[in-house]
Amino acid sequence: MTETNWRVRPEMRDDAPAVRAVNAAAFPTEAEAALVDTLRKDSLVWLPGLSWVAEAPDGSIAAHALLSRCWVDGVPALALAPVATAPEHQRRGAGSAVVRAVLEAARWYGERLVLVLGHPEYYPRFGFVPASRYGIRPPFEVPDEAMMALVLDDSASVPMGTIEYPPAFGV
């Protein structure tokens, strides 16, 4: 199944258990599933319309991508985390489809900057580059190529400084 075959849409209230199940199945622990649950309860960082799912042909949730509020030197930005695909749908384009959709939604909402800590072989396909190119750094040690940034709107300058994640991230 290719990426163009996935139906993507914003998460709906009734999707929460299925989103939790996808995140729990996609990672070795339930930490990411718990992260989504905790972020969902924080009205300062949970942004309606920026949690998206990809549906399998049978209507079940195949993949999930979440953008939540973070800051760089006090300037609002978005953190892309987690991105999860149910094991039976991995490597079929569901994850890519939902990431592209949530990034497009962020553009539509007028967001300017997205940050992701992830695989440097995967995220550049969406336009991410090392965050250090913009003078952005995480509040913890990670390989430079793993902390990435995507500027959605380059009409204003990109903030420089340290990323401040919401308390739910535990950093």
Secondary structure, DSSP 4 states (H G I P E B T S, - for coil): --GGG-EEEE--GGGHHHHHHHHHHHSSSSHHHHHHHHHHT-TTTEEEEEEEEEE-TTS-EEEEEEEEEEEETTEEEEEEEEEEE-GGGTTTTHHHHHHHHHHHHHHHTT--EEEEE--TTTGGGGT-EEGGGGTEE-SS---GGGEEEEES-TTSPPP-EEEE--GGG--
